[in-house]
């Protein structure tokens, strides 16, 4: 998580792009047609699938702050796991003869 302390350097070197990224991040995860809690749980599932340790921790914390329960996080883990496994199964079909 120490690498996250380098964000100011990112903003210094590319201020407009960094500002636009954070604005987009804030808008995408805000309450809307979907509540913030659901969006954060989706973010956790995506982070588990992409295996981004930073995103897993950041969105776990945000999901809890948005009212997610440990039971909801647990189900999110299983959704991510089954999707990742499903992708391995379906992509594995490329290995088999027709």
N, C-alpha and C positions, 0 to 999 in steps of 0.2 A: 504494500500500500504506500510505501515511501515514494514510489515513482509518481504518485498523484500530486506530490508537492511540487512537481515540475510544471504544472499547469500555467503558472504565471509566465514562464519562459515561452510557452506556446503562444500565449496571448501577446507577449511582447514581439515575437517574431512574425506573427500573422494575426494582427488584431482584428481585422474585419471578418476573416473566416472564423476565428475563434468566437467572436461575438455572435455571429450568425449561427454557429453550431449550438451554443448554449441557449439562444433564443428558441431555436427549433426543438431542442431537447425539452425545454420548459413547456412549450406549446403542445408537443406531442404527448407528454405525460400528464397534462392537466386534466381535471374533470371535464368531461364533454358527454357525448353520447354514451361513452363507457366511463364508469367511475374511475378515479385515480387508482384505487385499490386494485381493480381488475387489470389496469394497464401495468401496474408494477408487478403483479403476478405474471403477466405475459412477459415482461422484461426479464424476470427471474428465469422463466422457462427458456427463453431465447439464450440468456447468458449461460445457463447450464448446458444447452445444446452446443453453443459455440465455445464453451469452456473458458470464458473470460473471467478469471478470478476477481478482477476489479469490479466488473459489472455484477457478478453474483453478490458480492458483499454490499455494494452500493444499493442495488435494487432490493435486496433482502431487507436492509434497514429501512428503505423507503416504503416497502410493502407493509412492514410492521407499523410504521408511523401512520400509514393510511388505513390501518385497522385490520390488516390481514392477521389471521391466526396461525398457530403452528400447524394445525390440521390442514388449513388451506395451502400453506407452504409445502406440506408433505404431499398433498395431491398434485401440486405443481411439479414436484420432483418426478412423480410417476408419469405425468403427461410428457415432460421433457424426455424421460428415459424411453418411453414407448415410441415417441416420434423418432428419436435417434436410432433406436433399434429397427424401427420400420424402414428407415432410410437405408440401413445396412442390408436388410432383407431385399428390398426392391432393387437396389443398385447391384446386389449380388446376382440378380437374374442375368446380368450381362456376362456372367461367367459360364452360364449353362448353354448347351447347344439347343437350337430350336426343336 
